[in-house]
Amino acid sequence: MLNLPFMRLLQLVSTTLPVGAYTYSQGLEWAVEQGDVHDATSAQAWILDLLAANIARFEAPWLAHMMTAWDAGDTEALRTLDAQYLASRETAELRAETLQMGHSLRRLLMGLEDFPPASAEQLQGFATPSYVLAWACAASAWQVPPAGALGGYLWAWGENQTLAALKAVPLGQSDGQQILATLGREIPPLAAAALATPLASACNFAPAFAIACARHETQYTRLFRS
């Protein structure tokens, strides 16, 4: 349905959202350096595997539960969820990434005239919000339906990874569009599953991803910050 919450979701998932997402590859750059990702096929496999095994199984359920807590105004639950999410970051770069993007998104939201004052005040109470926490706040404040929010979050992550692959591999624009077309098919069931996932069942076990992110921290030549 074309309504204001839908338009706000488009704003949140836009690549023009000024939070610095384009400066991060989340280990993809190291995978390119090692030759594990070297063409469109391997780039798509890397992105889809990470989406299914980690982002949709961990970050998306965390986002859903954060939205529920924002809707209820449960600050204590939000602090616990945010602390647990930050503790899950495998490397210093990943932790710095989510904190920088969370800070940038909060600053953006504070400057928007139609952002609900009550939500702005509650978000201001977090000294260093993660990006997921700030994103969940925006989605809740703008009354984005949870299913749409999770699908949009996964799409935004996948699109940013695709853009990173276009630069780092490098790939052509048509290759990127094919990856996005595949993502479009995969995301709806992943978002639905994430929405029904209890926190106790959320899992971010992806050893190759953690190793790639750790190795990126000492990579000699790099375009990205993670």
N, C-alpha and C positions, 0 to 999 in steps of 0.2 A: 504494500500500500504506500502510495506517495504521500507522505505527511512530514511534519517537522522533525520528529525523531529519526526518520529515515534520512532526511537531508543532513542532520547532525552526524549520523553515522558515516555518511559519505565524507564529511569534513574530517572526522577522526581517522579514517583509513587513507586519506589522500596522501600521496607522496610529497605534497607541498606543505604538510604539517611541519612547522619549524621546530623540530625536536632533535635534529641531527642524526636521524636513523640512517641516512645515506652514507655516513662515515664509518659504519660498522658492517662487518661481514660475518661475525660470529664463527670464526674458524675456517670459513670457506676459502679465504685467501691462502691459508696454509695448505689446505687440501689441493689447491691449484698448484702451489709451489712444489708439492711432493708428486704431482702427476696423477693423484687419485681422481681429481676432477680435471678433465682436459678437453671435453667437447660437450655438445648439447645433451647427449644421452647421459653421460656421467654426471653432468650438472643437475639434470632433472632427477636422477636417481638419488643424489645427495640431498637435494632439497626435499623431495617427497619422503624419503626415509626419515629424515630428521623431523619433518612435520608430523608424521604418524607416530614415531617412536618417542618423541620428546615434547614438542610444543603442544600438540593436541592432547597428549596424555598427562601433561603437568601444568603448563602455563594456562591453558584454556580452563581446566577445572578450577584453578586458583582464581582466575579472573571471575568465573561464575560465582564463586563463594564470596569474593570481595564485593561484587555487585549486590548480592543479597545483604551483606553487612552494611553497605552504604544505604540501601533502601530502608533498612531498619534503624539507621543512625547509631549502630553499635560500634563505638569508637574502640573499645577494648578488643573486640573481635578483629577489627581492622588492624590494630597494632600487632596483634599476634600473627595474623596472616601475613602481614608485610615483613615481620621479622623472620618468619619461617621461609618466606620466599627468598629474601636476601641471603639467608643461610644456605639455600640450595644452589647458589651461583658457584660454578666449579672453579672459576679463575678470578684473579683480580680485575682483568679486563672486562669480564662479563658483569661483575659487580659494579664497576665504575660506569659501564654503559647504562645499566638500568637506572642508576642514581642520577646520571647526567640527563638522561631523557625524561626521567620523572620530574626533575627540577625544571627543565625547559617546558614541559607540558603544563605544569602547575603555573608557571609564570605566564604562559599564554592564556590559560583559562582565567586567571585573575584579571587580565586586561580586556576580556570580552564583555561587552555591555550587557548581554542577555544571559550570562552565566549566573545561575541562581545564587544569591548572596549566602544562603544558609550552607550550601555545598561548598562555596568558596571559603567560608569561615572554618568549616570542619576540615577541609583539606589543608588550610594554613596551619592547623595544629600539628601537622607532621613535619618535623624538621628536615628529614631527608626521605621523601616518599620514593618508592620504586616506580618505574614506569607503569607496571601493571596496576599498582594501586591508584595512580593518578588517572590512568585510562579508565579503570572501573568507575572512578568517581564521576568522570565526564559522562560515561554511558548511562550511569544511574541518574545523574542530575538531568540529563536530556531525555530520560524515559525511553531509552533504546531497549527494545525487547531483548531478553538475554540470549535467545537463539541467534538473532541477528547480530548482536554484539560479539558473540564468540566467533561466528562466521566471518565477520568483518575483521576481527583481530587476527585470525589465522590468515586471511587474505592479505592484510597489510604486511605481516611477517613474510609470507611467501613472495609477495611482490618485491619487497626490499632485498630478499635473497636473490631473486632473479636479476634485479638491477646490479647487484654486486657481481653476479656471474657474468653479466654482459661486459662489465669493466675488466674483471680479473682474468677470465679465461683466455681471450675475450670471445663473446658470442655476437651474432647478428641480431637485429631486431626481430626477424621472423622466428629465430630460435627462441627468443624470449617470449614471444606470443604463444608459441606452442607449449612452453612450460606453464605459462599462465592458464592456458586452456585446460591442461591436465589438472592443475591445481583447482580450477573451478569445478571439475567433476568430483574431486576427492574431498573437498572441504565440507560440504553439507553433512555427510554421514559422520565425519570426524567431529564436527561441532555438536551434532546431536548426541554423540556418545560422551563428549566432554561435559555437556550440560547435565548428564545423568550420573557423572562420576563422583562418588564421595571422596573427600580429601584423603581418607585412609587408603584409597585405591589409586590415587594419583602417583605417577612414576616418571622420573626423568633419567632413568638408567640408559645412557647412551655413551659408552666408553670412547668410541672413536671421536665423537663430538668434543668430549672433555679433553682428550689428548690434543686434538687440533687447536682448540682454544688456548691450551697451555703452551703449545709449541709456538703459536702465533706471537706470544709475548716476547720471544727472543728472535723472531724472524728478522733477518737482516734488512731486506728491502720489502716495503709494504705500502699499500695505498690506504688501508683501512686501520681503524683504531682497535679493532678486535677481530 
